[in-house]
Amino acid sequence: MKTIDFSYFIERYNAGEMNDAEKQWFRKELEGNEKLRDEVSLRLRTDKVLSNHPSLLLRSKLREIERQRAEAVTAKNPGKHSAIKYAAVISVFILLGSFLLYNGRNMSGNEILEKFSTHFEGISPSRSLESIANDDFKTGLDYYNIRDYSTAATYFSKVLKNNPADMESTMLYGVSKFEQKDYPVAKQSFTTIVDNNSNLYIEDAQWYLALCFIQTDEQESAIEQLKMIINSESIYRKDARKVLKRIR
């Protein structure tokens, strides 16, 4: 049986160029092929790195240098060993330059989310049995745990309608909205938790609030929030310090 070369299809899939029939076929292939899934993920991450304009510019310049050097080498006809050695040096410079440019530059909001965002875990040990027994909360938590954030938010909002002071439901509702990229609504929930100042979710809410500010391009508010986290005993202070360096 002939082995399928998926390279062409991976590029089309990641670029969003497949029609519906192709997508359906390719996704079925992904379901039963772990190596293919890993390759798709690797190429997608690589494309994001290489989409950095300064990195591409450096690569272009170095390749032009190598082309000119190769022409000069051909004209002078030096030994094969020298050409191979020089090509290796150029390759090292390309990789090093790409690494430095990618890691030393400011990161976009989406890149920060990809690198630093974590999944907030419910449920807290302090939650009362009466609250746990709440059908809307239980249903919302079930949907939250399978990452159906839209449905989860609907059920947490029902809990909050009857009990606005429920800080855990407020946090889970905020994170659900955050995951849906509804940052203005998410900010309201996290601000409510921080202003309450008497619950277990303040550190988490402060961190998510900083991420919201980054996503809504409120840089001054993001910097202020990150500095506050850094100067506290928050579990997020190390990540906050790293993010602060990336957005300045």
C-alpha positions in Angstrom: 0.0 0.0 0.0 1.3 3.4 -1.0 2.1 5.7 2.0 0.5 9.1 1.8 2.8 12.1 1.9 0.8 14.5 4.1 3.1 17.4 3.8 1.0 19.1 1.1 -2.2 18.6 3.0 -0.7 19.8 6.3 0.3 23.1 4.7 -3.2 23.5 3.2 -4.9 22.6 6.5 -2.8 25.0 8.6 -3.3 27.8 6.1 -7.1 27.3 6.1 -7.1 26.6 2.3 -9.1 23.3 2.5 -12.7 23.0 1.4 -15.2 21.3 3.6 -14.8 17.9 2.0 -11.0 18.0 2.4 -11.3 19.2 6.0 -13.6 16.3 6.9 -11.2 13.8 5.3 -8.2 15.3 6.9 -9.7 15.5 10.4 -10.6 11.8 10.2 -7.0 11.1 9.3 -5.9 13.1 12.4 -8.2 11.2 14.7 -6.3 7.9 14.1 -2.8 9.2 13.5 -0.9 10.6 16.5 2.2 11.3 14.5 0.2 13.3 12.0 -1.3 15.3 14.8 2.1 16.0 16.3 3.4 17.1 12.8 0.5 19.5 12.3 1.0 21.0 15.7 4.8 21.3 15.2 4.4 23.0 11.8 1.8 25.4 13.2 4.1 26.5 16.0 7.0 26.8 13.5 4.9 29.0 11.2 4.1 31.3 14.2 7.8 31.7 15.0 8.8 32.3 11.4 6.0 34.8 10.9 8.0 37.2 13.0 9.1 39.8 10.4 12.5 40.7 11.9 13.4 37.0 11.9 12.5 36.6 8.3 14.5 39.7 7.4 17.6 38.4 9.1 17.2 35.0 7.3 16.8 36.8 4.0 20.0 38.9 4.6 22.0 35.9 5.6 20.9 33.9 2.7 21.9 36.7 0.4 25.3 36.8 2.0 25.6 33.0 1.5 24.6 33.3 -2.1 27.2 36.0 -2.8 29.9 34.0 -0.9 29.0 30.8 -2.9 29.4 32.7 -6.2 32.8 33.9 -5.0 33.8 30.4 -3.9 32.8 29.0 -7.3 34.9 31.6 -9.1 37.9 30.9 -7.0 37.3 27.1 -6.9 38.4 26.5 -3.3 38.3 23.1 -1.6 35.0 21.4 -0.8 35.8 21.3 3.0 36.0 25.1 3.2 32.6 25.6 1.5 30.9 23.1 3.9 32.5 24.7 6.9 31.3 28.1 5.8 27.7 26.9 5.2 27.7 25.4 8.7 28.7 28.8 10.2 25.9 30.5 8.3 23.4 28.0 9.5 24.4 28.6 13.1 24.0 32.4 12.6 20.5 31.9 11.1 19.3 29.8 14.0 20.9 32.0 16.6 19.6 35.2 15.1 16.1 33.8 14.9 16.2 32.7 18.5 17.5 36.0 19.8 15.0 38.0 17.8 12.0 35.9 18.8 13.0 35.7 22.5 14.1 39.3 22.9 11.2 41.1 21.2 7.8 42.1 22.6 5.1 39.5 22.5 1.6 39.9 21.2 -1.4 39.3 23.4 -2.1 36.0 21.8 1.5 34.9 22.2 1.4 35.8 25.9 -1.8 33.8 26.3 -0.3 30.8 24.6 2.8 30.9 26.7 1.5 32.0 30.1 -2.2 31.2 30.4 -3.3 28.2 32.5 -6.6 26.5 33.0 -8.3 27.6 36.2 -9.4 24.5 38.1 -12.7 24.5 40.1 -13.8 23.4 42.7 -12.4 24.7 46.0 -12.3 22.5 49.1 -14.1 25.2 51.0 -17.3 25.1 49.0 -20.2 24.1 51.2 -22.2 20.9 50.6 -25.3 23.1 50.0 -23.5 25.0 47.2 -22.1 21.8 45.7 -25.6 20.4 45.6 -26.8 23.4 43.5 -27.9 21.8 40.2 -27.0 24.9 38.1 -23.5 25.0 39.7 -22.9 21.3 39.2 -24.1 21.4 35.6 -22.0 24.5 34.9 -18.9 22.9 36.4 -19.4 19.8 34.3 -19.5 21.9 31.1 -16.5 23.9 32.4 -14.5 20.8 33.0 -15.0 19.6 29.4 -14.2 23.2 28.2 -17.6 24.0 26.8 -17.3 27.5 28.2 -20.3 29.0 26.5 -22.7 26.6 28.1 -20.8 26.7 31.4 -21.2 30.5 31.5 -24.9 30.2 31.0 -25.3 28.0 34.1 -22.9 30.0 36.3 -24.9 33.2 35.4 -28.0 31.4 36.7 -26.2 30.7 40.0 -25.1 34.4 40.3 -28.6 35.6 39.5 -29.7 34.0 42.8 -26.5 34.6 44.7 -24.4 37.5 43.4 -22.0 37.1 46.3 -20.9 33.6 45.2 -17.2 34.3 44.4 -16.4 30.9 43.0 -19.2 31.0 40.5 -18.1 34.6 39.7 -14.5 33.3 39.1 -15.7 30.4 36.9 -18.1 32.7 35.0 -15.2 35.2 34.4 -12.8 32.5 33.2 -15.5 31.0 30.9 -16.0 34.5 29.4 -12.3 34.9 29.1 -11.9 31.7 27.2 -14.6 32.9 24.9 -12.5 36.1 24.4 -15.3 38.2 25.9 -12.7 40.2 27.8 -14.9 43.2 28.9 -17.4 40.9 30.6 -14.6 38.8 32.1 -12.9 41.9 33.5 -16.1 42.8 35.4 -16.1 39.4 37.1 -12.4 39.5 38.1 -12.8 43.1 39.3 -15.7 42.0 41.5 -13.6 39.3 43.1 -10.7 41.7 43.7 -12.9 44.4 45.2 -14.6 41.8 47.4 -11.1 41.3 49.0 -12.3 38.4 51.2 -12.2 35.2 49.2 -9.8 32.5 47.9 -9.7 33.7 44.3 -8.1 37.1 44.5 -4.7 36.0 43.2 -6.3 34.2 40.3 -8.6 37.1 39.5 -5.7 39.6 39.6 -3.7 37.5 37.1 -6.6 37.0 34.8 -7.4 40.7 35.0 -3.8 41.5 33.9 -4.3 39.2 30.9 -7.6 40.9 30.1 -5.9 44.3 30.0 -3.3 42.9 27.6 -5.9 41.5 25.3 -7.8 44.8 25.2 -4.7 46.9 24.6 -4.9 48.7 27.9 -1.1 48.7 28.4 -0.9 51.1 31.3 -3.5 49.2 33.3 -1.8 45.9 32.4 1.6 47.2 33.6 0.1 48.6 36.8 -1.6 45.2 37.5 1.5 43.2 36.7 3.6 45.4 39.0 1.1 44.9 41.8 1.3 41.1 41.3 5.1 41.2 41.3 5.2 43.1 44.5 2.9 40.7 46.3 3.2 37.1 47.5 1.1 35.9 44.6 1.8 32.5 43.0 1.8 34.4 39.7 4.5 36.9 40.5 7.2 35.1 38.5 5.1 34.9 35.4 4.0 38.5 35.9 7.7 39.6 35.9 8.3 37.7 32.6 5.2 39.1 31.0 6.0 42.7 32.1 9.3 42.4 30.2 7.5 41.3 27.1 4.9 44.1 26.8 7.2 47.1 27.6 
